[in-house]
Amino acid sequence: MNKQWLEFTRQIRGHYKKDFVPLHEPTFNGKELEYVTDCIKTGWVSSVGSYVTRFEEDLARFTGVKRAVAVMNGTAALHIALKVAGVQANDEVFMPALTFIATANATSYLGAVPHFVDVSEKTLGLDPQKLEAHILSIGDVKGNQLINKETGRVIRAVVPMHTFGHPVELEELQVVCEKYHLVLVEDAAESLGSYYKGKHTGSFGKVSAISFNGNKIITTGGGGAILTDDDDLADYAKHITTTAKVPHRWEYEHDEIGYNYRLPNINAALGCAQLEKMPSFIQQKRDLTNFYLEIISGLNGVTLFEEPEFSSSNYWLQSLILDDTYKRDEILEFLNENGVMSRPIWTSMHYLKPYVQMPRADLSTTEHLNQKIINIPSTPLREV
């Protein structure tokens, strides 16, 4: 590899002051220890406690929705979001092929069928124009349902995923959903702190899901949340994620099959402290973007993906786009061997064994980007 790439790795290691720079680490420089210690001292460490309530209220306020329901991880959040939105067994659900497997898995947990659609180079997320073109080729509206003419199944929902925190074209997707009787369920796992035209992602769908995994912009260790403006859906989500237990002072009565998905109080305490630092994290993410834009100028044939003009992104993971002169895996090998952890974008869903036979549209953009995108270190705080 040439001297330009060597200099690139040298500057990244210098920025973080490390010989080996991880892809993304959690940052704990607020009241995390204080709040977690409080849980331990009081004994309130499990799925009931004041920090769970506080975290849900703080999260709803931050994202601009009426209700947030905290759960054990982002996949669980999306699973329940799809369920309360009305997705049933044998329904089809449109989603990008270029996504983390959790998007497809959450759909499959319900016995529903992932249906893969292409993405936009502008957002790296679901392309509304390609979605509608695909609907026109395979769909048939009967009454207030969209039917896949090729499979005979109802297509129930659309699940856009905000890739690396960059918002998709939400208004255009809303139009498509309304036109073809589809429920919009946002996979906002990566986009806490991202805004589409001034409105927080996760607040456009009928219901949405967020992740607080250890590598996200804030973390609860493991954790996720369901967002909605519908009180009835929020109440139902809270009920079934608490094993569908009917409230009673001592009886164990459960009125349907539920899930043991609630977020423990000790994890919520961590989340409360992390959420207090969000403005700082976002600013540092944006400062890191400017740093990369400066040092990438020395690399020919490489661009840094930047937020679409209609959005403000949290820049969760920084992404390099390679032109056709590069072989992705050669760059990955070089960066990792020179102390800069880097990863490819996820393998497209239609290449994975569980989903290779799922229905799909033309995925030419997905297949192109799959070989051109790599993620580079994105921890918000520079160590000094």
C-alpha positions in Angstrom: 0.0 0.0 0.0 1.3 3.5 -0.8 2.5 6.2 1.5 -0.8 8.1 1.4 -2.5 5.2 3.3 0.4 4.9 5.7 0.0 8.6 6.5 -3.7 8.1 6.9 -3.3 5.4 9.6 -0.6 7.4 11.3 -2.9 10.4 11.7 -5.7 8.3 13.1 -3.5 6.7 15.7 -2.1 10.2 16.5 -5.7 11.6 16.9 -6.6 8.9 19.4 -3.1 8.6 20.9 -3.2 4.8 20.6 -1.1 2.2 18.8 -4.3 0.3 17.9 -7.6 2.2 17.5 -10.8 0.2 18.0 -13.8 0.7 15.8 -16.1 2.1 18.5 -15.8 2.2 22.3 -18.3 3.3 24.9 -17.4 6.6 26.7 -18.2 6.9 30.4 -17.4 10.4 31.7 -20.6 11.4 33.3 -22.7 10.1 36.3 -22.6 6.4 35.2 -20.8 5.2 38.3 -23.0 7.3 40.6 -26.3 6.0 39.2 -25.2 2.4 38.9 -23.8 2.4 42.5 -27.2 3.8 43.6 -28.9 0.8 42.1 -26.5 -1.6 43.9 -26.8 0.1 47.2 -30.6 0.2 47.1 -30.9 -3.3 45.7 -33.0 -2.1 42.7 -31.1 -3.8 39.9 -33.7 -5.8 38.0 -36.6 -4.9 35.7 -38.4 -2.6 38.1 -37.0 0.6 39.4 -37.0 4.4 39.2 -34.2 4.5 36.6 -36.3 2.5 34.1 -39.1 5.1 34.4 -36.7 8.0 34.3 -34.9 6.6 31.2 -38.1 6.0 29.3 -39.3 9.6 30.1 -36.0 11.2 29.3 -35.8 9.2 26.0 -39.3 10.2 24.9 -38.5 13.8 25.7 -35.2 13.7 23.8 -36.7 12.0 20.7 -39.9 14.1 20.7 -42.3 11.1 21.0 -45.1 10.6 23.5 -43.8 7.2 24.8 -40.7 5.1 25.0 -40.7 1.5 26.3 -37.2 0.3 27.4 -36.3 -3.3 26.6 -33.3 -5.7 26.7 -31.9 -5.0 23.2 -32.6 -3.4 19.9 -33.6 -6.6 18.2 -36.2 -7.2 20.9 -37.4 -3.6 20.4 -37.9 -4.1 16.7 -39.6 -7.5 17.2 -42.2 -6.0 19.5 -42.5 -2.8 17.3 -43.4 -5.0 14.4 -45.8 -7.1 16.4 -47.7 -4.1 17.9 -47.8 -2.5 14.4 -49.9 -5.5 13.2 -47.3 -7.6 11.4 -48.5 -11.2 11.4 -47.3 -14.7 10.4 -46.9 -15.0 6.6 -47.1 -11.3 6.0 -44.3 -9.8 3.9 -42.2 -6.8 5.2 -40.2 -4.5 2.9 -36.8 -3.7 4.2 -33.4 -2.8 2.8 -31.1 -5.6 1.7 -28.2 -3.6 3.0 -28.8 -3.8 6.8 -27.7 -5.6 9.9 -29.3 -9.0 10.2 -31.4 -8.0 13.2 -33.9 -6.2 10.8 -34.6 -9.4 9.0 -34.5 -11.6 12.2 -37.0 -9.5 14.1 -39.4 -10.0 11.2 -38.8 -13.7 11.1 -39.5 -14.1 14.8 -43.1 -13.3 13.9 -43.3 -15.8 11.2 -43.3 -13.0 8.7 -41.2 -12.8 5.5 -38.5 -10.3 4.8 -38.8 -8.8 1.3 -35.6 -7.0 0.3 -35.5 -3.7 -1.6 -32.6 -1.7 -2.9 -30.9 1.3 -1.2 -30.0 4.8 -2.3 -26.4 6.0 -2.7 -27.6 9.3 -1.4 -28.6 7.9 2.1 -27.3 4.3 2.1 -30.9 3.5 3.2 -34.1 2.3 1.6 -34.8 4.1 -1.7 -38.4 5.3 -1.9 -38.4 5.6 -5.7 -37.1 2.1 -6.1 -39.6 0.8 -3.5 -42.5 2.3 -5.4 -41.2 1.0 -8.8 -41.0 -2.5 -7.3 -44.4 -2.3 -5.8 -45.8 -1.4 -9.2 -44.2 -4.4 -10.7 -45.2 -7.0 -8.2 -48.0 -5.5 -6.1 -51.8 -5.5 -6.4 -53.9 -3.3 -4.1 -57.1 -5.1 -3.0 -59.3 -3.2 -0.7 -56.9 -1.7 1.9 -54.2 -4.3 1.5 -51.2 -4.6 -0.8 -50.8 -8.2 -2.1 -47.7 -9.6 -3.7 -49.0 -11.0 -7.0 -46.1 -13.5 -7.1 -46.6 -15.0 -3.7 -50.2 -14.2 -2.8 -49.1 -12.8 0.6 -50.1 -9.6 2.2 -47.3 -7.0 2.3 -47.9 -5.4 5.6 -45.1 -3.0 6.5 -42.0 -1.0 5.4 -38.9 -1.0 7.7 -36.3 1.6 6.7 -33.0 1.5 8.6 -31.0 4.7 9.1 -27.6 3.3 8.1 -24.8 4.4 10.4 -27.1 7.1 11.7 -27.9 8.8 8.4 -31.6 9.4 8.0 -33.4 8.0 5.0 -35.9 10.0 2.9 -38.7 9.7 5.4 -41.4 12.0 3.9 -41.1 10.2 0.5 -41.5 6.8 2.3 -44.5 8.1 4.2 -46.2 8.9 0.9 -45.5 5.4 -0.5 -46.8 3.8 2.7 -50.0 5.9 2.7 -50.6 5.2 -1.0 -50.2 1.4 -0.7 -51.6 0.8 2.7 -48.3 0.0 4.4 -47.3 0.5 8.0 -44.1 2.5 8.5 -41.9 0.9 11.3 -38.5 2.7 11.6 -35.4 0.7 12.5 -33.7 3.6 14.2 -31.3 1.4 16.0 -28.3 3.4 14.9 -29.8 6.9 14.7 -30.3 8.3 18.2 -29.5 11.9 17.9 -30.2 12.1 14.1 -32.8 14.4 12.6 -34.7 14.5 9.3 -35.7 18.1 8.5 -35.4 19.0 12.2 -37.5 16.1 13.5 -35.9 13.2 15.3 -35.7 9.8 13.5 -37.9 7.2 15.1 -40.7 9.7 15.4 -42.1 9.2 11.9 -43.1 5.6 12.0 -46.2 4.3 13.7 -43.7 2.6 16.0 -39.9 2.5 16.0 -37.0 0.8 17.6 -33.7 2.1 19.0 -30.6 0.2 20.2 -28.2 0.9 23.1 -25.7 -1.9 22.4 -22.2 -1.4 23.7 -21.0 0.0 20.4 -23.9 2.6 19.9 -23.6 6.3 20.4 -24.9 5.8 24.0 -25.1 2.4 25.7 -26.9 0.7 28.5 -24.6 -2.3 28.1 -27.3 -4.2 26.2 -30.6 -2.4 25.7 -33.2 -1.0 23.3 -36.4 1.0 23.2 -39.7 1.1 21.4 -40.9 4.6 20.4 -44.4 5.6 19.5 -46.9 8.5 19.8 -49.7 5.9 20.4 -50.5 5.4 24.1 -52.4 2.2 23.4 -49.5 0.7 21.4 -47.0 1.7 24.1 -49.2 0.2 26.8 -49.5 -3.0 24.9 -45.7 -3.1 24.2 -45.0 -2.6 27.9 -47.5 -5.4 28.8 -46.2 -8.1 26.4 -42.6 -7.3 27.2 -43.3 -7.9 30.8 -44.4 -11.5 30.1 -48.0 -10.3 29.6 -48.5 -10.4 33.4 -51.8 -9.0 34.6 -51.1 -6.5 37.4 -52.0 -8.0 40.8 -50.5 -7.7 44.3 -49.6 -11.4 44.4 -51.3 -13.5 41.7 -49.4 -14.7 38.6 -51.9 -14.2 35.8 -50.8 -13.9 32.2 -53.4 -13.2 29.5 -51.3 -14.1 26.4 -47.9 -15.3 25.3 -45.5 -12.6 26.4 -41.8 -11.9 26.4 -39.3 -11.4 29.2 -37.8 -8.3 27.4 -37.8 -5.5 29.9 -34.6 -3.5 30.6 -33.1 -3.9 34.1 -33.0 -0.9 36.3 -29.2 -1.1 36.5 -28.9 -0.9 32.8 -31.4 2.0 32.7 -29.2 3.9 35.2 -26.3 3.6 32.8 -28.6 4.9 30.1 -29.8 7.9 32.1 -26.2 9.0 32.6 -25.3 8.4 29.0 -28.3 10.4 27.7 -27.2 13.4 29.7 -24.1 13.5 27.6 -25.7 13.2 24.2 -25.1 16.9 23.1 -21.4 16.5 23.8 -21.2 13.1 22.1 -23.0 14.5 19.0 -20.6 17.5 18.8 -17.6 15.3 19.1 -18.9 13.0 16.4 -19.2 15.9 14.1 -15.7 17.2 15.0 -14.4 13.7 14.2 -16.2 14.0 10.8 -14.3 17.2 10.1 -11.0 15.6 11.1 -11.6 12.7 8.7 -12.6 15.1 5.9 -9.3 16.9 6.4 -7.0 13.8 6.4 -8.9 12.0 3.7 -8.0 14.7 1.2 -4.7 12.9 0.8 -6.3 9.7 -0.5 -7.1 9.4 -4.1 -10.3 7.6 -5.0 -11.8 7.7 -1.5 -14.6 9.7 -0.1 -16.1 10.0 3.4 -19.9 9.5 3.4 -21.6 12.7 4.6 -25.1 13.3 5.8 -27.8 14.1 3.2 -28.6 17.8 2.9 -32.1 17.3 4.5 -30.7 15.8 7.7 -28.5 16.2 10.7 -26.8 12.9 11.4 -25.3 11.5 14.6 -22.4 10.1 12.4 -22.5 6.9 14.5 -20.0 5.1 12.3 -17.7 6.9 9.9 -17.8 5.3 6.5 -15.3 5.4 3.6 -16.5 4.9 0.0 -13.9 3.4 -2.2 -13.9 3.8 -6.0 -13.4 1.0 -8.4 -9.6 1.2 -8.3 -9.5 -0.4 -4.9 -10.2 -3.9 -3.7 -12.1 -3.6 -0.4 -10.5 -6.5 1.4 -7.0 -5.3 0.6 -7.7 -1.9 2.3 -9.3 -3.7 5.3 -6.3 -5.9 5.7 -3.9 -2.9 5.5 -5.8 -0.7 7.9 -6.2 -3.5 10.5 -2.5 -4.5 10.2 -1.5 -0.9 10.7 -3.4 -0.3 14.0 -6.7 1.1 12.6 -9.6 -1.3 13.2 -11.9 -1.3 10.2 -14.8 -3.4 9.1 -16.8 -3.9 5.9 -20.5 -3.0 5.7 -22.7 -5.9 6.5 -23.1 -8.7 4.0 -26.3 -8.0 2.1 -29.2 -10.0 3.5 -29.9 -11.9 0.2 -26.5 -13.5 0.4 -27.0 -14.9 3.9 -28.1 -18.5 4.2 -31.3 -17.9 6.2 -32.5 -15.3 3.6 -31.2 -16.3 0.3 -34.6 -17.5 -0.9 -36.6 -14.4 0.3 -38.4 -12.2 -2.2 -36.4 -9.3 -3.5 -36.3 -6.4 -5.9 -33.4 -5.5 -8.2 -30.5 -4.9 -5.8 -27.8 -3.5 -8.1 -27.0 -0.5 -5.9 -26.8 -2.7 -2.8 -24.5 -5.2 -4.5 -22.2 -2.3 -5.7 -22.0 -0.6 -2.3 -21.4 -3.9 -0.5 -17.9 -4.0 -2.0 -17.2 -0.3 -1.6 -18.0 0.7 2.0 -15.8 0.2 5.0 -16.2 1.7 8.5 -13.3 3.3 10.4 -12.8 4.3 14.1 -15.7 6.3 15.3 -15.4 6.7 19.1 -16.7 10.2 19.9 -14.1 11.3 22.5 -10.5 12.0 21.5 -8.3 10.8 24.3 -5.9 13.5 25.6 
